[in-house]
């Protein structure tokens, strides 16, 4: 049965970053491209939110207090075993060895900050088609 609620057809993205300005700008870019977004300020609150809610993609900052984006990726991978959302990491500075570790853990992409919002939207769309 078709629903009249168009938001049910939108793909959902969780934005995890300790900087409110970054969350706002990423959310603006994604919502203007038709995505439904939620926000979390750290990895711990993101995991709690994911226990109760479904998203298609998680965009997480690599460097955050409380829980890094890499640790969040590890937890999402182990907790949601097979039904996990795609994870895209954002980072201003990340060593090559950490990039390899993140990709080995299942990160879909790592995008440098400040990010090109067109590239970010393209990566989210690619992750959904993957």
C-alpha positions as CSV (number, residue, x, y, z in Angstrom):
1,X,0.0,0.0,0.0
2,X,1.5,3.4,-1.0
3,X,1.9,6.0,1.7
4,X,1.1,9.6,1.3
5,X,4.0,10.5,3.6
6,X,6.8,11.4,1.2
7,X,9.4,11.4,4.0
8,X,9.1,7.7,4.2
9,X,10.7,7.5,0.8
10,X,13.7,9.7,1.8
11,X,17.0,8.1,2.6
12,X,18.1,8.8,6.2
13,X,21.5,10.0,7.3
14,X,22.9,10.4,10.8
15,X,25.5,13.2,11.1
16,X,27.9,12.7,14.0
17,X,30.2,15.5,14.8
18,X,31.2,17.3,18.0
19,X,31.0,20.7,16.3
20,X,27.4,22.1,15.9
21,X,28.4,24.3,13.0
22,X,29.7,21.3,11.0
23,X,26.6,19.3,11.7
24,X,24.4,22.3,10.6
25,X,26.3,22.8,7.3
26,X,26.5,19.1,6.4
27,X,22.8,18.8,7.3
28,X,21.9,21.7,5.1
29,X,23.8,20.3,2.1
30,X,22.2,16.9,2.5
31,X,18.6,18.1,3.2
32,X,18.8,20.4,0.1
33,X,19.6,17.2,-1.9
34,X,16.6,15.4,-0.5
35,X,17.9,13.4,2.4
36,X,16.3,13.2,5.9
37,X,18.9,13.9,8.5
38,X,19.4,13.4,12.2
39,X,22.3,14.6,14.3
40,X,24.4,13.4,17.2
41,X,27.3,15.2,19.0
42,X,29.4,12.1,19.7
43,X,29.8,8.4,19.1
44,X,28.2,7.3,22.3
45,X,25.0,9.2,21.7
46,X,25.0,8.1,18.1
47,X,25.2,4.4,19.1
48,X,22.3,4.9,21.6
49,X,20.3,6.7,18.9
50,X,21.0,3.9,16.4
51,X,19.6,1.3,18.8
52,X,16.2,2.9,18.4
53,X,16.3,4.3,14.9
54,X,17.3,3.2,11.3
55,X,19.5,5.2,9.0
56,X,21.0,4.3,5.6
57,X,24.2,6.2,6.0
58,X,26.2,7.5,9.0
59,X,28.6,10.5,8.4
60,X,31.0,10.7,11.4
61,X,33.9,13.0,12.2
62,X,37.1,11.0,12.7
63,X,38.3,13.1,15.6
64,X,35.8,13.5,18.4
65,X,36.0,13.5,22.2
66,X,34.2,10.6,24.1
67,X,34.3,8.2,21.1
68,X,36.2,8.7,17.9
69,X,34.7,8.1,14.5
70,X,36.9,5.0,14.1
71,X,35.7,3.5,17.3
72,X,32.1,4.3,16.3
73,X,32.8,2.5,13.0
74,X,34.1,-0.5,14.9
75,X,31.0,-0.6,17.1
76,X,28.5,-0.1,14.3
77,X,30.2,-2.9,12.4
78,X,30.1,-5.3,15.3
79,X,26.7,-4.3,16.7
80,X,24.7,-4.2,13.6
81,X,26.3,-7.2,11.9
82,X,25.1,-7.2,8.3
83,X,22.3,-4.7,8.7
84,X,24.6,-1.8,9.4
85,X,24.4,1.5,7.6
86,X,27.2,2.6,5.4
87,X,29.7,4.8,7.3
88,X,31.5,7.8,5.8
89,X,34.2,9.4,7.9
90,X,35.1,13.1,7.8
91,X,38.6,14.2,8.9
92,X,40.8,17.3,8.8
93,X,43.9,15.2,9.4
94,X,44.2,11.5,9.4
95,X,47.3,9.4,9.0
96,X,47.5,6.9,6.1
97,X,47.6,3.9,8.5
98,X,44.4,5.0,10.1
99,X,42.7,5.4,6.7
100,X,43.7,1.9,5.9
101,X,42.4,0.6,9.2
102,X,39.1,2.5,8.7
103,X,38.6,1.1,5.2
104,X,39.5,-2.4,6.5
105,X,36.8,-2.0,9.1
106,X,34.2,-1.2,6.5
107,X,34.2,2.6,6.1
108,X,32.6,3.4,2.7
109,X,34.7,6.5,2.3
110,X,36.9,9.0,4.1
111,X,36.4,12.6,3.0
112,X,38.8,15.4,4.0
113,X,37.6,18.5,5.9
114,X,36.7,21.1,5.0
115,X,34.7,19.0,2.6
116,X,33.3,19.7,-0.8
117,X,29.6,19.3,-0.3
118,X,29.0,18.2,-3.9
119,X,31.5,15.4,-3.3
120,X,29.9,14.5,0.0
121,X,26.4,14.3,-1.6
122,X,27.9,12.2,-4.4
123,X,29.6,9.8,-1.9
124,X,26.3,9.4,0.1
125,X,24.4,8.6,-3.1
126,X,27.2,6.1,-4.1
127,X,27.0,4.5,-0.7
128,X,23.3,4.0,-1.1
129,X,23.7,2.3,-4.5
130,X,26.6,0.1,-3.2
